[in-house]
Amino acid sequence: VIQLGASKDGKDKCASLSGIVKNHPDLVAFKKKWKAENGAMTSSEGKATKKAVVDLFIVPRHIADILQLDKDEVMAVNAKTEERKGTGFLTKKECNAIIENYIDREGLKDPKGK
């Protein structure tokens, strides 16, 4: 399911994760089984809901402190799902918003728009 190889800098010849084999038979079988078990769920209101697997990110505390980022944004206080609220697990869109806010606040935008 994972692919090992040399590190990008070439220092480590064999112990780096170099990719994921997305069409590996075990992974394909797992995805089919997972979809069959979890694909269509119902919420407490009786509405049909779907589970999804998404990449989540965490801004390290020392980075948030150095850049003086908004603590509520970094802790995902306004996350769409109740499970993520206040956990610090951020979606890509939320991370991009934090970065954009930082760039605007610090006046780091390129005046030429590049």
Secondary structure, 3 states (H helix, E strand, C coil): CEEEECCCCCCCCCCEEEEECCCCHHHHHHHHHHHHHHCCEECCCCCEECCCCCCCECCCHHHHHHCCCCHHHHCCCCCCCCCCCCCCCECHHHHHHHHHHHHHHHCCCCCCCC
